[in-house]
Amino acid sequence: MPESWIDFIPTLLEGAKITVTVALLATILAVGFAFISGLMSLSRWRLIRWISSIYVEVFRGTSLLVQLFWLYFALPFAGIELPKLLAAVLAVGLNFGAYGSEVVRSAILAVPKGQWEAAVALNMTPWQRMSHIILPQAALRMLPPFGNLLVELIKSTSLVYFITMADLTYQAMVLRNNYISWTSEILLLLLLMYLAMASLVSFGIRVWERKWSEGRM
């Protein structure tokens, strides 16, 4: 039997490593898909806008848990078997990429029309206008909502527990089942560790936003 709640920390930290790994990889995937889909939604070609719209509606309109189950439990019936880590990263990344797509789209549209007109007057190509004029201004507007999405993403990684991935939540549930009398302490540690990770992300985004804002003044 453990002598104090401190004895649970090493096991929970092992799970936290998995949680951080899933969160980091899913964040990279989500940001990539957010920008790709967000830019596609602004395309002059209807087919490209249509593809982006389907992606966003499907992943925003269905449960992340169902998407995770589909990738991990349903795909094997079609002959596609994904490792737990890949299924987790794909589900979380694609889901939050769909939400991030709307952040990218709205931030780009929020750039004053005069900036677009000035870039056109300078005879810039569409790529030059977007990369040198529009995106640098839109990126600052994206930071706060992206920060909120990243916090939600970290919390959502707890769902990988349902595919028996040994993340932070899974390790806490194993400890709870083994040491019922310590349930309150184990769950409190679980809460505090998720809070710590989310707080670090929020703090980092605020610092980044402040530094970026100062650099543009």
Salt bridges, closest charged atoms under 4 A:
GLU14 OE2 - LYS17 NZ 3.25
GLU57 OE2 - ARG60 NH2 3.77
GLU102 OE1 - ARG105 NH2 3.13
GLU152 OE2 - LYS155 NZ 3.03
